[in-house]
Amino acid sequence: LEDRPNLKGKIVFYQVLLTHQYTSPKNPEYKSYYNEIKSLQREINNTFGYCCHIVFNQDFPPEKRLALWARTKVLVNTTLKDGLCLDPFEYVCVKALRKEMDYFIILSEFAG
């Protein structure tokens, strides 16, 4: 958005954070991670307007996730370790059901 200010207000960034043993609220470092993520979100929103949304997976039920896949043009999956990564599969299924062809997936080489 710094390079393309004409897109301000047209782009929304959703970050879905998956929790696991390292980012569980039971982990003492969790609050530090959480605060850092929220700080970055505030910085982005203060700079570009309310365009950055952070969602933790426990707050992201399947019906909301599938609705988001239906509305998005790009899925970026940056997983570092995942045994079975279903998000790209769900994304493609939603797009196929809607008969959409103008979407992109950027998938980590570590996605299972």
PDB file as gemmi writes it, atoms N, CA and C in Angstrom:
CRYST1    1.000    1.000    1.000  90.00  90.00  90.00 P 1                      
ATOM      1  N   LEU A   1       0.817  -1.191   0.000  1.00  0.00           N  
ATOM      2  CA  LEU A   1       0.000   0.000   0.000  1.00  0.00           C  
ATOM      3  C   LEU A   1       0.864   1.260   0.000  1.00  0.00           C  
ATOM      4  N   GLU A   2       2.100   1.136   0.475  1.00  0.00           N  
ATOM      5  CA  GLU A   2       3.002   2.285   0.397  1.00  0.00           C  
ATOM      6  C   GLU A   2       3.316   2.604  -1.061  1.00  0.00           C  
ATOM      7  N   ASP A   3       3.500   1.565  -1.865  1.00  0.00           N  
ATOM      8  CA  ASP A   3       3.826   1.756  -3.280  1.00  0.00           C  
ATOM      9  C   ASP A   3       2.600   2.011  -4.139  1.00  0.00           C  
ATOM     10  N   ARG A   4       1.431   1.589  -3.687  1.00  0.00           N  
ATOM     11  CA  ARG A   4       0.198   1.727  -4.470  1.00  0.00           C  
ATOM     12  C   ARG A   4      -0.908   2.341  -3.616  1.00  0.00           C  
ATOM     13  N   PRO A   5      -0.775   3.628  -3.269  1.00  0.00           N  
ATOM     14  CA  PRO A   5      -1.770   4.252  -2.385  1.00  0.00           C  
ATOM     15  C   PRO A   5      -3.179   4.266  -2.971  1.00  0.00           C  
ATOM     16  N   ASN A   6      -3.303   4.112  -4.289  1.00  0.00           N  
ATOM     17  CA  ASN A   6      -4.629   4.071  -4.908  1.00  0.00           C  
ATOM     18  C   ASN A   6      -5.432   2.830  -4.482  1.00  0.00           C  
ATOM     19  N   LEU A   7      -4.751   1.838  -3.909  1.00  0.00           N  
ATOM     20  CA  LEU A   7      -5.433   0.622  -3.454  1.00  0.00           C  
ATOM     21  C   LEU A   7      -5.894   0.708  -2.007  1.00  0.00           C  
ATOM     22  N   LYS A   8      -5.575   1.813  -1.335  1.00  0.00           N  
ATOM     23  CA  LYS A   8      -6.006   1.987   0.053  1.00  0.00           C  
ATOM     24  C   LYS A   8      -7.531   1.942   0.112  1.00  0.00           C  
ATOM     25  N   GLY A   9      -8.046   1.145   1.024  1.00  0.00           N  
ATOM     26  CA  GLY A   9      -9.491   0.971   1.145  1.00  0.00           C  
ATOM     27  C   GLY A   9     -10.040  -0.141   0.268  1.00  0.00           C  
ATOM     28  N   LYS A  10      -9.205  -0.704  -0.597  1.00  0.00           N  
ATOM     29  CA  LYS A  10      -9.652  -1.781  -1.489  1.00  0.00           C  
ATOM     30  C   LYS A  10      -9.051  -3.127  -1.106  1.00  0.00           C  
ATOM     31  N   ILE A  11      -8.051  -3.100  -0.251  1.00  0.00           N  
ATOM     32  CA  ILE A  11      -7.369  -4.331   0.151  1.00  0.00           C  
ATOM     33  C   ILE A  11      -7.587  -4.548   1.641  1.00  0.00           C  
ATOM     34  N   VAL A  12      -7.921  -5.786   1.987  1.00  0.00           N  
ATOM     35  CA  VAL A  12      -8.076  -6.170   3.385  1.00  0.00           C  
ATOM     36  C   VAL A  12      -7.164  -7.362   3.624  1.00  0.00           C  
ATOM     37  N   PHE A  13      -6.423  -7.311   4.701  1.00  0.00           N  
ATOM     38  CA  PHE A  13      -5.508  -8.380   5.067  1.00  0.00           C  
ATOM     39  C   PHE A  13      -6.075  -9.124   6.267  1.00  0.00           C  
ATOM     40  N   TYR A  14      -6.294 -10.427   6.105  1.00  0.00           N  
ATOM     41  CA  TYR A  14      -6.726 -11.280   7.209  1.00  0.00           C  
ATOM     42  C   TYR A  14      -5.591 -12.226   7.534  1.00  0.00           C  
ATOM     43  N   GLN A  15      -5.180 -12.245   8.767  1.00  0.00           N  
ATOM     44  CA  GLN A  15      -4.163 -13.189   9.223  1.00  0.00           C  
ATOM     45  C   GLN A  15      -4.833 -14.140  10.192  1.00  0.00           C  
ATOM     46  N   VAL A  16      -4.843 -15.417   9.836  1.00  0.00           N  
ATOM     47  CA  VAL A  16      -5.403 -16.428  10.720  1.00  0.00           C  
ATOM     48  C   VAL A  16      -4.227 -17.112  11.404  1.00  0.00           C  
ATOM     49  N   LEU A  17      -4.162 -16.994  12.703  1.00  0.00           N  
ATOM     50  CA  LEU A  17      -3.059 -17.561  13.468  1.00  0.00           C  
ATOM     51  C   LEU A  17      -3.497 -18.875  14.086  1.00  0.00           C  
ATOM     52  N   LEU A  18      -2.770 -19.904  13.752  1.00  0.00           N  
ATOM     53  CA  LEU A  18      -3.081 -21.219  14.289  1.00  0.00           C  
ATOM     54  C   LEU A  18      -2.337 -21.414  15.587  1.00  0.00           C  
ATOM     55  N   THR A  19      -3.046 -21.833  16.598  1.00  0.00           N  
ATOM     56  CA  THR A  19      -2.396 -22.073  17.879  1.00  0.00           C  
ATOM     57  C   THR A  19      -1.955 -23.524  17.960  1.00  0.00           C  
ATOM     58  N   HIS A  20      -0.865 -23.722  18.633  1.00  0.00           N  
ATOM     59  CA  HIS A  20      -0.352 -25.062  18.899  1.00  0.00           C  
ATOM     60  C   HIS A  20       0.399 -24.998  20.212  1.00  0.00           C  
ATOM     61  N   GLN A  21       1.218 -25.983  20.509  1.00  0.00           N  
ATOM     62  CA  GLN A  21       1.863 -26.045  21.818  1.00  0.00           C  
ATOM     63  C   GLN A  21       2.719 -24.827  22.134  1.00  0.00           C  
ATOM     64  N   TYR A  22       3.272 -24.178  21.119  1.00  0.00           N  
ATOM     65  CA  TYR A  22       4.155 -23.038  21.373  1.00  0.00           C  
ATOM     66  C   TYR A  22       3.393 -21.728  21.529  1.00  0.00           C  
ATOM     67  N   THR A  23       2.200 -21.660  20.983  1.00  0.00           N  
ATOM     68  CA  THR A  23       1.431 -20.423  21.079  1.00  0.00           C  
ATOM     69  C   THR A  23       0.157 -20.612  21.886  1.00  0.00           C  
ATOM     70  N   SER A  24       0.131 -21.626  22.681  1.00  0.00           N  
ATOM     71  CA  SER A  24      -1.022 -21.867  23.542  1.00  0.00           C  
ATOM     72  C   SER A  24      -1.033 -20.856  24.682  1.00  0.00           C  
ATOM     73  N   PRO A  25      -2.226 -20.426  25.095  1.00  0.00           N  
ATOM     74  CA  PRO A  25      -2.289 -19.518  26.251  1.00  0.00           C  
ATOM     75  C   PRO A  25      -1.612 -20.086  27.501  1.00  0.00           C  
ATOM     76  N   LYS A  26      -1.400 -21.393  27.536  1.00  0.00           N  
ATOM     77  CA  LYS A  26      -0.722 -22.016  28.677  1.00  0.00           C  
ATOM     78  C   LYS A  26       0.787 -21.770  28.652  1.00  0.00           C  
ATOM     79  N   ASN A  27       1.320 -21.435  27.497  1.00  0.00           N  
ATOM     80  CA  ASN A  27       2.747 -21.173  27.361  1.00  0.00           C  
ATOM     81  C   ASN A  27       3.063 -19.780  27.916  1.00  0.00           C  
ATOM     82  N   PRO A  28       4.094 -19.650  28.758  1.00  0.00           N  
ATOM     83  CA  PRO A  28       4.415 -18.340  29.340  1.00  0.00           C  
ATOM     84  C   PRO A  28       4.778 -17.277  28.292  1.00  0.00           C  
ATOM     85  N   GLU A  29       5.269 -17.671  27.138  1.00  0.00           N  
ATOM     86  CA  GLU A  29       5.650 -16.712  26.103  1.00  0.00           C  
ATOM     87  C   GLU A  29       4.455 -16.262  25.257  1.00  0.00           C  
ATOM     88  N   TYR A  30       3.311 -16.889  25.443  1.00  0.00           N  
ATOM     89  CA  TYR A  30       2.131 -16.592  24.642  1.00  0.00           C  
ATOM     90  C   TYR A  30       1.756 -15.115  24.697  1.00  0.00           C  
ATOM     91  N   LYS A  31       1.716 -14.553  25.893  1.00  0.00           N  
ATOM     92  CA  LYS A  31       1.313 -13.152  26.045  1.00  0.00           C  
ATOM     93  C   LYS A  31       2.264 -12.238  25.277  1.00  0.00           C  
ATOM     94  N   SER A  32       3.534 -12.549  25.292  1.00  0.00           N  
ATOM     95  CA  SER A  32       4.517 -11.759  24.547  1.00  0.00           C  
ATOM     96  C   SER A  32       4.250 -11.842  23.046  1.00  0.00           C  
ATOM     97  N   TYR A  33       3.999 -13.060  22.535  1.00  0.00           N  
ATOM     98  CA  TYR A  33       3.672 -13.235  21.110  1.00  0.00           C  
ATOM     99  C   TYR A  33       2.410 -12.461  20.762  1.00  0.00           C  
ATOM    100  N   TYR A  34       1.406 -12.642  21.591  1.00  0.00           N  
ATOM    101  CA  TYR A  34       0.117 -12.003  21.360  1.00  0.00           C  
ATOM    102  C   TYR A  34       0.270 -10.481  21.321  1.00  0.00           C  
ATOM    103  N   ASN A  35       0.977  -9.916  22.291  1.00  0.00           N  
ATOM    104  CA  ASN A  35       1.164  -8.470  22.346  1.00  0.00           C  
ATOM    105  C   ASN A  35       1.936  -7.948  21.134  1.00  0.00           C  
ATOM    106  N   GLU A  36       2.934  -8.695  20.683  1.00  0.00           N  
ATOM    107  CA  GLU A  36       3.706  -8.279  19.511  1.00  0.00           C  
ATOM    108  C   GLU A  36       2.834  -8.285  18.253  1.00  0.00           C  
ATOM    109  N   ILE A  37       2.032  -9.310  18.097  1.00  0.00           N  
ATOM    110  CA  ILE A  37       1.135  -9.404  16.939  1.00  0.00           C  
ATOM    111  C   ILE A  37       0.120  -8.262  16.954  1.00  0.00           C  
ATOM    112  N   LYS A  38      -0.478  -8.015  18.109  1.00  0.00           N  
ATOM    113  CA  LYS A  38      -1.460  -6.938  18.219  1.00  0.00           C  
ATOM    114  C   LYS A  38      -0.821  -5.571  17.974  1.00  0.00           C  
ATOM    115  N   SER A  39       0.410  -5.384  18.400  1.00  0.00           N  
ATOM    116  CA  SER A  39       1.123  -4.134  18.168  1.00  0.00           C  
ATOM    117  C   SER A  39       1.348  -3.905  16.671  1.00  0.00           C  
ATOM    118  N   LEU A  40       1.752  -4.959  15.964  1.00  0.00           N  
ATOM    119  CA  LEU A  40       1.933  -4.852  14.509  1.00  0.00           C  
ATOM    120  C   LEU A  40       0.608  -4.546  13.813  1.00  0.00           C  
ATOM    121  N   GLN A  41      -0.454  -5.164  14.284  1.00  0.00           N  
ATOM    122  CA  GLN A  41      -1.781  -4.910  13.711  1.00  0.00           C  
ATOM    123  C   GLN A  41      -2.167  -3.439  13.889  1.00  0.00           C  
ATOM    124  N   ARG A  42      -1.972  -2.900  15.076  1.00  0.00           N  
ATOM    125  CA  ARG A  42      -2.285  -1.485  15.316  1.00  0.00           C  
ATOM    126  C   ARG A  42      -1.449  -0.572  14.420  1.00  0.00           C  
ATOM    127  N   GLU A  43      -0.175  -0.889  14.275  1.00  0.00           N  
ATOM    128  CA  GLU A  43       0.716  -0.082  13.433  1.00  0.00           C  
ATOM    129  C   GLU A  43       0.241  -0.075  11.979  1.00  0.00           C  
ATOM    130  N   ILE A  44      -0.126  -1.237  11.461  1.00  0.00           N  
ATOM    131  CA  ILE A  44      -0.626  -1.325  10.079  1.00  0.00           C  
ATOM    132  C   ILE A  44      -1.918  -0.533   9.932  1.00  0.00           C  
ATOM    133  N   ASN A  45      -2.838  -0.720  10.866  1.00  0.00           N  
ATOM    134  CA  ASN A  45      -4.126  -0.025  10.789  1.00  0.00           C  
ATOM    135  C   ASN A  45      -3.973   1.480  10.956  1.00  0.00           C  
ATOM    136  N   ASN A  46      -3.059   1.933  11.794  1.00  0.00           N  
ATOM    137  CA  ASN A  46      -2.817   3.364  11.956  1.00  0.00           C  
ATOM    138  C   ASN A  46      -2.209   3.976  10.699  1.00  0.00           C  
ATOM    139  N   THR A  47      -1.412   3.194   9.994  1.00  0.00           N  
ATOM    140  CA  THR A  47      -0.754   3.690   8.782  1.00  0.00           C  
ATOM    141  C   THR A  47      -1.682   3.668   7.574  1.00  0.00           C  
ATOM    142  N   PHE A  48      -2.442   2.600   7.413  1.00  0.00           N  
ATOM    143  CA  PHE A  48      -3.201   2.398   6.176  1.00  0.00           C  
ATOM    144  C   PHE A  48      -4.713   2.416   6.356  1.00  0.00           C  
ATOM    145  N   GLY A  49      -5.191   2.639   7.535  1.00  0.00           N  
ATOM    146  CA  GLY A  49      -6.624   2.544   7.779  1.00  0.00           C  
ATOM    147  C   GLY A  49      -6.947   1.154   8.289  1.00  0.00           C  
ATOM    148  N   TYR A  50      -8.186   0.935   8.615  1.00  0.00           N  
ATOM    149  CA  TYR A  50      -8.596  -0.336   9.219  1.00  0.00           C  
ATOM    150  C   TYR A  50      -8.646  -1.422   8.157  1.00  0.00           C  
ATOM    151  N   CYS A  51      -7.478  -2.004   7.858  1.00  0.00           N  
ATOM    152  CA  CYS A  51      -7.420  -3.013   6.798  1.00  0.00           C  
ATOM    153  C   CYS A  51      -6.801  -4.315   7.260  1.00  0.00           C  
ATOM    154  N   CYS A  52      -6.320  -4.379   8.484  1.00  0.00           N  
ATOM    155  CA  CYS A  52      -5.630  -5.564   8.970  1.00  0.00           C  
ATOM    156  C   CYS A  52      -6.444  -6.203  10.089  1.00  0.00           C  
ATOM    157  N   HIS A  53      -6.776  -7.465   9.899  1.00  0.00           N  
ATOM    158  CA  HIS A  53      -7.563  -8.208  10.884  1.00  0.00           C  
ATOM    159  C   HIS A  53      -6.784  -9.451  11.296  1.00  0.00           C  
ATOM    160  N   ILE A  54      -6.634  -9.653  12.573  1.00  0.00           N  
ATOM    161  CA  ILE A  54      -5.950 -10.825  13.100  1.00  0.00           C  
ATOM    162  C   ILE A  54      -6.996 -11.707  13.762  1.00  0.00           C  
ATOM    163  N   VAL A  55      -7.016 -12.978  13.378  1.00  0.00           N  
ATOM    164  CA  VAL A  55      -7.986 -13.926  13.919  1.00  0.00           C  
ATOM    165  C   VAL A  55      -7.211 -15.122  14.455  1.00  0.00           C  
ATOM    166  N   PHE A  56      -7.502 -15.509  15.665  1.00  0.00           N  
ATOM    167  CA  PHE A  56      -6.897 -16.711  16.217  1.00  0.00           C  
ATOM    168  C   PHE A  56      -7.813 -17.883  15.907  1.00  0.00           C  
ATOM    169  N   ASN A  57      -7.229 -19.030  15.529  1.00  0.00           N  
ATOM    170  CA  ASN A  57      -8.043 -20.119  14.988  1.00  0.00           C  
ATOM    171  C   ASN A  57      -9.144 -20.584  15.928  1.00  0.00           C  
ATOM    172  N   GLN A  58      -8.979 -20.432  17.232  1.00  0.00           N  
ATOM    173  CA  GLN A  58     -10.059 -20.856  18.122  1.00  0.00           C  
ATOM    174  C   GLN A  58     -11.278 -19.957  17.987  1.00  0.00           C  
ATOM    175  N   ASP A  59     -11.100 -18.778  17.381  1.00  0.00           N  
ATOM    176  CA  ASP A  59     -12.212 -17.854  17.145  1.00  0.00           C  
ATOM    177  C   ASP A  59     -12.694 -17.903  15.697  1.00  0.00           C  
ATOM    178  N   PHE A  60     -12.291 -18.922  14.969  1.00  0.00           N  
ATOM    179  CA  PHE A  60     -12.526 -18.960  13.527  1.00  0.00           C  
ATOM    180  C   PHE A  60     -13.196 -20.272  13.124  1.00  0.00           C  
ATOM    181  N   PRO A  61     -14.497 -20.412  13.388  1.00  0.00           N  
ATOM    182  CA  PRO A  61     -15.190 -21.671  13.079  1.00  0.00           C  
ATOM    183  C   PRO A  61     -15.270 -21.905  11.561  1.00  0.00           C  
ATOM    184  N   PRO A  62     -15.519 -23.144  11.163  1.00  0.00           N  
ATOM    185  CA  PRO A  62     -15.520 -23.496   9.736  1.00  0.00           C  
ATOM    186  C   PRO A  62     -16.429 -22.624   8.870  1.00  0.00           C  
ATOM    187  N   GLU A  63     -17.617 -22.269   9.359  1.00  0.00           N  
ATOM    188  CA  GLU A  63     -18.522 -21.484   8.506  1.00  0.00           C  
ATOM    189  C   GLU A  63     -17.950 -20.097   8.214  1.00  0.00           C  
ATOM    190  N   LYS A  64     -17.244 -19.513   9.157  1.00  0.00           N  
ATOM    191  CA  LYS A  64     -16.610 -18.207   8.908  1.00  0.00           C  
ATOM    192  C   LYS A  64     -15.411 -18.365   7.972  1.00  0.00           C  
ATOM    193  N   ARG A  65     -14.644 -19.436   8.171  1.00  0.00           N  
ATOM    194  CA  ARG A  65     -13.478 -19.684   7.330  1.00  0.00           C  
ATOM    195  C   ARG A  65     -13.903 -19.891   5.871  1.00  0.00           C  
ATOM    196  N   LEU A  66     -14.938 -20.693   5.644  1.00  0.00           N  
ATOM    197  CA  LEU A  66     -15.392 -20.948   4.276  1.00  0.00           C  
ATOM    198  C   LEU A  66     -15.976 -19.688   3.641  1.00  0.00           C  
ATOM    199  N   ALA A  67     -16.651 -18.868   4.438  1.00  0.00           N  
ATOM    200  CA  ALA A  67     -17.159 -17.595   3.919  1.00  0.00           C  
ATOM    201  C   ALA A  67     -16.009 -16.682   3.517  1.00  0.00           C  
ATOM    202  N   LEU A  68     -14.930 -16.691   4.301  1.00  0.00           N  
ATOM    203  CA  LEU A  68     -13.761 -15.889   3.950  1.00  0.00           C  
ATOM    204  C   LEU A  68     -13.129 -16.394   2.664  1.00  0.00           C  
ATOM    205  N   TRP A  69     -13.003 -17.710   2.511  1.00  0.00           N  
ATOM    206  CA  TRP A  69     -12.430 -18.265   1.267  1.00  0.00           C  
ATOM    207  C   TRP A  69     -13.259 -17.830   0.065  1.00  0.00           C  
ATOM    208  N   ALA A  70     -14.550 -17.759   0.224  1.00  0.00           N  
ATOM    209  CA  ALA A  70     -15.422 -17.359  -0.893  1.00  0.00           C  
ATOM    210  C   ALA A  70     -15.185 -15.912  -1.307  1.00  0.00           C  
ATOM    211  N   ARG A  71     -14.756 -15.065  -0.387  1.00  0.00           N  
ATOM    212  CA  ARG A  71     -14.599 -13.629  -0.668  1.00  0.00           C  
ATOM    213  C   ARG A  71     -13.188 -13.223  -1.093  1.00  0.00           C  
ATOM    214  N   THR A  72     -12.211 -14.105  -0.912  1.00  0.00           N  
ATOM    215  CA  THR A  72     -10.824 -13.722  -1.161  1.00  0.00           C  
ATOM    216  C   THR A  72     -10.349 -14.087  -2.557  1.00  0.00           C  
ATOM    217  N   LYS A  73      -9.351 -13.367  -3.016  1.00  0.00           N  
ATOM    218  CA  LYS A  73      -8.740 -13.630  -4.326  1.00  0.00           C  
ATOM    219  C   LYS A  73      -7.398 -14.336  -4.193  1.00  0.00           C  
ATOM    220  N   VAL A  74      -6.782 -14.239  -3.003  1.00  0.00           N  
ATOM    221  CA  VAL A  74      -5.458 -14.817  -2.795  1.00  0.00           C  
ATOM    222  C   VAL A  74      -5.415 -15.506  -1.440  1.00  0.00           C  
ATOM    223  N   LEU A  75      -4.853 -16.715  -1.426  1.00  0.00           N  
ATOM    224  CA  LEU A  75      -4.586 -17.423  -0.175  1.00  0.00           C  
ATOM    225  C   LEU A  75      -3.075 -17.580  -0.071  1.00  0.00           C  
ATOM    226  N   VAL A  76      -2.495 -17.080   1.009  1.00  0.00           N  
ATOM    227  CA  VAL A  76      -1.066 -17.241   1.263  1.00  0.00           C  
ATOM    228  C   VAL A  76      -0.932 -18.096   2.514  1.00  0.00           C  
ATOM    229  N   ASN A  77      -0.307 -19.255   2.367  1.00  0.00           N  
ATOM    230  CA  ASN A  77      -0.117 -20.160   3.479  1.00  0.00           C  
ATOM    231  C   ASN A  77       1.379 -20.240   3.753  1.00  0.00           C  
ATOM    232  N   THR A  78       1.803 -19.755   4.919  1.00  0.00           N  
ATOM    233  CA  THR A  78       3.228 -19.697   5.246  1.00  0.00           C  
ATOM    234  C   THR A  78       3.596 -20.645   6.379  1.00  0.00           C  
ATOM    235  N   THR A  79       2.903 -21.735   6.471  1.00  0.00           N  
ATOM    236  CA  THR A  79       3.166 -22.685   7.546  1.00  0.00           C  
ATOM    237  C   THR A  79       4.617 -23.158   7.535  1.00  0.00           C  
ATOM    238  N   LEU A  80       5.156 -23.361   8.727  1.00  0.00           N  
ATOM    239  CA  LEU A  80       6.515 -23.887   8.844  1.00  0.00           C  
ATOM    240  C   LEU A  80       6.521 -25.377   9.147  1.00  0.00           C  
ATOM    241  N   LYS A  81       5.427 -25.856   9.702  1.00  0.00           N  
ATOM    242  CA  LYS A  81       5.313 -27.278  10.018  1.00  0.00           C  
ATOM    243  C   LYS A  81       3.841 -27.618  10.123  1.00  0.00           C  
ATOM    244  N   ASP A  82       3.379 -28.513   9.287  1.00  0.00           N  
ATOM    245  CA  ASP A  82       1.966 -28.877   9.312  1.00  0.00           C  
ATOM    246  C   ASP A  82       1.833 -30.290   8.781  1.00  0.00           C  
ATOM    247  N   GLY A  83       1.225 -31.146   9.549  1.00  0.00           N  
ATOM    248  CA  GLY A  83       1.061 -32.527   9.128  1.00  0.00           C  
ATOM    249  C   GLY A  83      -0.009 -32.687   8.062  1.00  0.00           C  
ATOM    250  N   LEU A  84      -1.100 -31.977   8.198  1.00  0.00           N  
ATOM    251  CA  LEU A  84      -2.191 -32.059   7.233  1.00  0.00           C  
ATOM    252  C   LEU A  84      -2.784 -30.662   7.099  1.00  0.00           C  
ATOM    253  N   CYS A  85      -2.451 -30.000   6.033  1.00  0.00           N  
ATOM    254  CA  CYS A  85      -2.852 -28.610   5.821  1.00  0.00           C  
ATOM    255  C   CYS A  85      -4.096 -28.579   4.924  1.00  0.00           C  
ATOM    256  N   LEU A  86      -5.262 -28.355   5.528  1.00  0.00           N  
ATOM    257  CA  LEU A  86      -6.513 -28.417   4.777  1.00  0.00           C  
ATOM    258  C   LEU A  86      -6.957 -27.079   4.198  1.00  0.00           C  
ATOM    259  N   ASP A  87      -6.396 -25.975   4.661  1.00  0.00           N  
ATOM    260  CA  ASP A  87      -6.848 -24.668   4.182  1.00  0.00           C  
ATOM    261  C   ASP A  87      -6.784 -24.538   2.653  1.00  0.00           C  
ATOM    262  N   PRO A  88      -5.670 -24.898   1.999  1.00  0.00           N  
ATOM    263  CA  PRO A  88      -5.641 -24.782   0.532  1.00  0.00           C  
ATOM    264  C   PRO A  88      -6.695 -25.666  -0.142  1.00  0.00           C  
ATOM    265  N   PHE A  89      -6.911 -26.859   0.393  1.00  0.00           N  
ATOM    266  CA  PHE A  89      -7.924 -27.755  -0.164  1.00  0.00           C  
ATOM    267  C   PHE A  89      -9.314 -27.139  -0.034  1.00  0.00           C  
ATOM    268  N   GLU A  90      -9.629 -26.620   1.155  1.00  0.00           N  
ATOM    269  CA  GLU A  90     -10.924 -25.957   1.362  1.00  0.00           C  
ATOM    270  C   GLU A  90     -11.078 -24.777   0.403  1.00  0.00           C  
ATOM    271  N   TYR A  91     -10.023 -24.012   0.259  1.00  0.00           N  
ATOM    272  CA  TYR A  91     -10.045 -22.828  -0.603  1.00  0.00           C  
ATOM    273  C   TYR A  91     -10.376 -23.207  -2.048  1.00  0.00           C  
ATOM    274  N   VAL A  92      -9.681 -24.213  -2.567  1.00  0.00           N  
ATOM    275  CA  VAL A  92      -9.928 -24.664  -3.941  1.00  0.00           C  
ATOM    276  C   VAL A  92     -11.339 -25.223  -4.083  1.00  0.00           C  
ATOM    277  N   CYS A  93     -11.815 -25.978  -3.100  1.00  0.00           N  
ATOM    278  CA  CYS A  93     -13.176 -26.531  -3.157  1.00  0.00           C  
ATOM    279  C   CYS A  93     -14.230 -25.425  -3.197  1.00  0.00           C  
ATOM    280  N   VAL A  94     -14.064 -24.403  -2.369  1.00  0.00           N  
ATOM    281  CA  VAL A  94     -15.014 -23.287  -2.359  1.00  0.00           C  
ATOM    282  C   VAL A  94     -15.000 -22.581  -3.715  1.00  0.00           C  
ATOM    283  N   LYS A  95     -13.811 -22.353  -4.251  1.00  0.00           N  
ATOM    284  CA  LYS A  95     -13.712 -21.667  -5.550  1.00  0.00           C  
ATOM    285  C   LYS A  95     -14.328 -22.518  -6.657  1.00  0.00           C  
ATOM    286  N   ALA A  96     -14.123 -23.840  -6.603  1.00  0.00           N  
ATOM    287  CA  ALA A  96     -14.699 -24.733  -7.618  1.00  0.00           C  
ATOM    288  C   ALA A  96     -16.227 -24.738  -7.532  1.00  0.00           C  
ATOM    289  N   LEU A  97     -16.761 -24.779  -6.323  1.00  0.00           N  
ATOM    290  CA  LEU A  97     -18.218 -24.751  -6.160  1.00  0.00           C  
ATOM    291  C   LEU A  97     -18.823 -23.455  -6.686  1.00  0.00           C  
ATOM    292  N   ARG A  98     -18.082 -22.358  -6.547  1.00  0.00           N  
ATOM    293  CA  ARG A  98     -18.551 -21.056  -7.019  1.00  0.00           C  
ATOM    294  C   ARG A  98     -18.190 -20.812  -8.493  1.00  0.00           C  
ATOM    295  N   LYS A  99     -17.493 -21.798  -9.101  1.00  0.00           N  
ATOM    296  CA  LYS A  99     -17.072 -21.715 -10.498  1.00  0.00           C  
ATOM    297  C   LYS A  99     -16.210 -20.468 -10.766  1.00  0.00           C  
ATOM    298  N   GLU A 100     -15.356 -20.172  -9.805  1.00  0.00           N  
ATOM    299  CA  GLU A 100     -14.432 -19.038  -9.934  1.00  0.00           C  
ATOM    300  C   GLU A 100     -13.100 -19.537 -10.477  1.00  0.00           C  
ATOM    301  N   MET A 101     -12.498 -18.750 -11.334  1.00  0.00           N  
ATOM    302  CA  MET A 101     -11.212 -19.114 -11.910  1.00  0.00           C  
ATOM    303  C   MET A 101     -10.140 -18.059 -11.653  1.00  0.00           C  
ATOM    304  N   ASP A 102     -10.504 -16.931 -11.079  1.00  0.00           N  
ATOM    305  CA  ASP A 102      -9.548 -15.840 -10.880  1.00  0.00           C  
ATOM    306  C   ASP A 102      -9.090 -15.761  -9.422  1.00  0.00           C  
ATOM    307  N   TYR A 103      -8.341 -16.767  -8.996  1.00  0.00           N  
ATOM    308  CA  TYR A 103      -7.811 -16.790  -7.644  1.00  0.00           C  
ATOM    309  C   TYR A 103      -6.391 -17.355  -7.675  1.00  0.00           C  
ATOM    310  N   PHE A 104      -5.647 -17.107  -6.604  1.00  0.00           N  
ATOM    311  CA  PHE A 104      -4.256 -17.547  -6.519  1.00  0.00           C  
ATOM    312  C   PHE A 104      -4.005 -18.165  -5.159  1.00  0.00           C  
ATOM    313  N   ILE A 105      -3.096 -19.137  -5.146  1.00  0.00           N  
ATOM    314  CA  ILE A 105      -2.638 -19.746  -3.899  1.00  0.00           C  
ATOM    315  C   ILE A 105      -1.125 -19.676  -3.882  1.00  0.00           C  
ATOM    316  N   ILE A 106      -0.596 -19.168  -2.790  1.00  0.00           N  
ATOM    317  CA  ILE A 106       0.839 -19.207  -2.546  1.00  0.00           C  
ATOM    318  C   ILE A 106       1.001 -20.118  -1.349  1.00  0.00           C  
ATOM    319  N   LEU A 107       1.665 -21.247  -1.573  1.00  0.00           N  
ATOM    320  CA  LEU A 107       1.690 -22.306  -0.578  1.00  0.00           C  
ATOM    321  C   LEU A 107       3.124 -22.597  -0.126  1.00  0.00           C  
ATOM    322  N   SER A 108       3.311 -22.678   1.167  1.00  0.00           N  
ATOM    323  CA  SER A 108       4.613 -22.992   1.734  1.00  0.00           C  
ATOM    324  C   SER A 108       5.046 -24.391   1.336  1.00  0.00           C  
ATOM    325  N   GLU A 109       6.337 -24.562   1.123  1.00  0.00           N  
ATOM    326  CA  GLU A 109       6.845 -25.889   0.801  1.00  0.00           C  
ATOM    327  C   GLU A 109       6.721 -26.832   1.996  1.00  0.00           C  
ATOM    328  N   PHE A 110       6.465 -26.303   3.171  1.00  0.00           N  
ATOM    329  CA  PHE A 110       6.360 -27.125   4.382  1.00  0.00           C  
ATOM    330  C   PHE A 110       4.928 -27.549   4.680  1.00  0.00           C  
ATOM    331  N   ALA A 111       3.974 -27.108   3.894  1.00  0.00           N  
ATOM    332  CA  ALA A 111       2.578 -27.510   4.120  1.00  0.00           C  
ATOM    333  C   ALA A 111       2.426 -28.981   3.824  1.00  0.00           C  
ATOM    334  N   GLY A 112       1.711 -29.690   4.708  1.00  0.00           N  
ATOM    335  CA  GLY A 112       1.570 -31.136   4.563  1.00  0.00           C  
ATOM    336  C   GLY A 112       0.408 -31.515   3.697  1.00  0.00           C  
TER     337      GLY A 112                                                      
END                                                                             
